[in-house]
Amino acid sequence: MECVEDREALHGVAYKGTGESGDSCPGPTGRADDAGHVNGDSIIMALEDWAVALVVIGSVLAVMCLLSFVYYWFVLRYRVASSSVSMKGKTIIITGASSGIGKATALGLARRGARLILACRNEEKTAQVISEIKQKVPQGPEILYRHLDLASLQSVRKCAEQITREESHIDTLINNAGRHI
């Protein structure tokens, strides 16, 4: 157990009172006045330098996380990817383009002038997507539908044979559809 003199030399603080064991060393709360009340300043002074550094680093990280969240919430959340790169003359196959990310990808590529082949399972939904894209991009490129059901290897082979028969080349294949097993 350290004595009062050792702690005074270490922290530069005069300690009063007795410790838990009844000797002249102060307790773990730091400096107490004559009435036995603990002085809050002495507790802070008793913290080691590394503890203060950890508190400062933790506070800085918390503020950075908060600012990052605010920036995302008010700025990045509403951003839409945009590009002026022309895709004219490119033939692109998109699987699963009847909804979600595939639909948004098809719209973006149609705006850039790409010739699209939408390989999807549901012909009705894909027809709606094609009409929506043609409304939004009236002077847009050709958009074709090809039936593709990834749950059936026969459907995959049939779609691949049809596309290789009809197309001289394919520039890009976007595998958006998937089968959850």
N, C-alpha and C positions, 0 to 999 in steps of 0.2 A: 504494500500500500504506500502510495507516495505521501509525502508530508506537505504541510502548508507552504513551507519555504520553497520546495521544489516547484510547486504549481505557481507560486508568485513569480519565480524566476522565469518560468516557461511562458506565462501569459502576460506578465507585467501588471497583474491585478492583485490588489490586496484582498484576501478572502477572510471572512469572519464567520463565526459559528462553528459548529462541530459537525462532523460527518456522521454517517450511520453507525459507525462502530464506537462513537463517543470520543474519539481522539480529536485532535485539533485540525484535522483535514476537513474541508468542506464536502458536502454531499454532491451528487451528480448534477444538481440543478445550478450550480455555480455560486455566486456571491449572494449572501443574505445580509440584510441590515441588522441592527441591534434587536429589533422586534421579531426577527426571524422571517421577514418577507423577502422573497427573492426579487432581485432587480433584473428586469428583462434585458437591459444592456449587457449585463455580465454574461448572460447565456449566449448572446450573439458573439461576444468577445471570446468566449470559451470554445466556439466552434473552430475546428482546424481549418487551415486555408483550403485544403482539398474539398471539404464539405461546401464551403462557400462557392468554390469554382464549379462544383457539380450543380448547385442550385442555379447559378448564373447560366451555365450551359443548358440545363433543362428548360429554363425560362426562355432562352433564345430559340431553342428548338420548338417549343410550344408556339411561340409567336410566328415562327416561320411556317409551321404547319397551318396555323390559322390563316395567315396571309395567302398561302397556296390554295387553300380551300376557297377563300373569298374570290381569288383571281379566277379559279376554275368556274365557280358558280356564276359569276357576273360576266366573264369574258369568253372563256373557251367553250362553255356549254352550248352556246348558240352559233358557233362557227361551223361553216359547212366547207368541206374541201372543195376547192375550185382549181381548175387548171385550164390553160389556154392551149395546151398541146393538141394539135389536130390528129384525129384518128381516121381521117378520110382514106378510103381505099383498104382499110384493115378489116378483116373478117374475124369476129370474135364470137366464141360460143360461151354462153353462160348457163350453167346448170342451176336449177332451183331459182329461177328468176321470176316466179309468179308472186313472190311476196318478200318482204323484209329487205335484207342487205342486197340480195340478188336483183330485186326490183329497182332499188336505188342505184345500183351499179349500172344496170341497163339504161336507166334514164341519163345518168352522167355520161356514159359512152355514146349514147344517141346524140346528145348535145354536142359532142365533139366530132360527130360525123361517122362513127364506126358502123359498119354493116353487122347486124346482130342476128345470131341464131339462138333463140331461147329454148333450151332443152329442159322441158318440165314434164311433170306427171299429169297435171290437171289442165286440160285444154281450155276449159271455160275461164278459169282464173288467168291463164296466160293470155287469152284473147282480150280480157279486160285490161291487162297490163299493157298490151300492145296498143290498144286504143287510147289509153291514158298517155302513153309516151307520144303517140302521134298527135294528140291534142296539144301537148306541151311543147313539142318540137315539130311544128307543121311541115317544115322543109327538111325534115330529118331523113336519115338513110333507110334502107330496106331493113325490115325486121321480120324474121321468119320464126315459126313455131315448129319444133320437132318433139315428138313424144319420147320421153325417157323416164322409165321407172327403175330406179336403182335397186329396188328389191328383187328385180328379175334380170338375171344375166341374159336371157333371151331378148329382153327389151333393150338392154345396153348394146348387144351385138347388132340388133336391127337398126338402132339409131346410128351407130358408128358406120355401118355399111351404107346407109342412106346418105350420110354426110360425106363420106369419101367418094361416093358415086357422083354427087351433085357439086361438090366444091373442088376447085383446082388447088386451093391451099387454105390453111387455117393459120392465122397469125397468133391468136391467143385463145387459150382455153381457161376459163375461170370456173373452177370446181367449187361451187357454192353449196350445192345440194349434198346431203349426206344421209346415211342410213344409220339410225341409232340401234345398236344391237344390245 
